[in-house]
Amino acid sequence: MENVMVIGMTTVIVVLGVVLYIALAGTAIIYSLGANKSPKGRRIFFGILGVAMFCAFVYMCIYLHK
């Protein structure tokens, strides 16, 4: 029973981490596309960062699946 609890808690932590990671990547991408008054260089940086985070997540999922 204790082993099931450990696996369950680990799964919950991993799922919450994945959701947070995707949310941060999406926020960075949306921020870079927004019509806000932040400098263009910062928006470009956050756009590249968001796309890199999202691609790294997809590649990690593919790598772990194989």
C-alpha positions as CSV (number, residue, x, y, z in Angstrom):
1,M,0.0,0.0,0.0
2,E,2.8,2.4,0.8
3,N,4.4,1.7,-2.6
4,V,1.1,2.7,-4.3
5,M,1.1,6.0,-2.4
6,V,4.6,6.8,-3.4
7,I,3.9,6.1,-7.1
8,G,0.7,8.1,-6.9
9,M,2.4,11.1,-5.3
10,T,5.2,10.9,-7.8
11,T,2.7,10.9,-10.7
12,V,0.8,13.9,-9.3
13,I,4.1,15.8,-8.9
14,V,5.2,15.0,-12.4
15,V,1.8,15.9,-13.9
16,L,1.7,19.2,-12.1
17,G,5.3,19.9,-13.2
18,V,4.4,19.2,-16.9
19,V,1.3,21.5,-16.6
20,L,3.4,24.3,-15.1
21,Y,6.1,23.8,-17.7
22,I,3.6,24.0,-20.6
23,A,1.9,27.0,-19.0
24,L,5.2,28.9,-18.7
25,A,6.2,28.1,-22.3
26,G,2.7,29.2,-23.5
27,T,2.9,32.4,-21.5
28,A,6.3,33.2,-22.9
29,I,5.0,32.7,-26.5
30,I,1.9,34.7,-25.9
31,Y,3.9,37.5,-24.3
32,S,6.2,37.6,-27.3
33,L,3.2,37.9,-29.7
34,G,1.3,40.5,-27.6
35,A,1.0,44.1,-28.5
36,N,2.5,45.4,-25.3
37,K,4.9,48.2,-24.8
38,S,7.9,46.1,-23.8
39,P,11.0,46.4,-25.9
40,K,11.1,44.4,-29.1
41,G,14.3,42.6,-28.0
42,R,12.6,41.3,-24.9
43,R,9.6,40.0,-26.8
44,I,11.9,38.2,-29.3
45,F,13.8,36.7,-26.4
46,F,10.7,35.4,-24.7
47,G,9.3,34.1,-28.0
48,I,12.5,32.1,-28.6
49,L,12.6,30.9,-25.0
50,G,9.0,29.8,-25.1
51,V,9.4,27.9,-28.4
52,A,12.7,26.3,-27.1
53,M,10.9,25.2,-23.9
54,F,8.0,23.7,-25.9
55,C,10.3,21.9,-28.3
56,A,12.5,20.6,-25.5
57,F,9.4,19.2,-23.8
58,V,8.2,17.5,-27.0
59,Y,11.7,16.0,-27.7
60,M,11.9,14.8,-24.0
61,C,8.6,13.1,-24.3
62,I,9.6,11.4,-27.6
63,Y,12.9,10.4,-26.0
64,L,11.3,8.9,-22.9
65,H,8.7,7.1,-25.0
66,K,11.3,5.2,-27.0
